[in-house]
Amino acid sequence: MFSELVYKSAMKYEWDVIPANGSTNFNTAVDLNQFNDVDMRFYNLPFENMTFNYKIKSIIFTDGTSI
C-alpha cells in the first residue's frame, strides 16, 4: 500500500510455450501461515489496494538456450 513492499515471493512459470509476441494468463497461489504476522498482513490487505511487480530473471527458449 502506498508503494510499500508488503509481501515478496518467488515463482516459476513452466507450463506451456509462449509464442513470440504472445502472452499467457495463469492462476497461482501462495501458502500463508496464520501465525506469521507478515503473511497475515498480506492476507488482510484488500485486493483493490494491491499492485504486483514482476522481475523476470531468465527466459528459456525451446532450443534450450536462455537469457
C-alpha positions, 0 to 999 in steps of 0.5 A: 500500500502506498508503494510499500513492499508488503509481501515478496515471493518467488515463482516459476512459470513452466507450463506451456510455450509462449509464442513470440509476441504472445502472452499467457494468463495463469492462476497461482497461489501462495501458502500463508501461515496464520501465525506469521504476522507478515503473511497475515498482513498480506492476507488482510490487505484488500485486493483493490489496494494491491499492485504486483511487480514482476522481475523476470530473471531468465527466459528459456527458449525451446532450443534450450538456450536462455537469457 
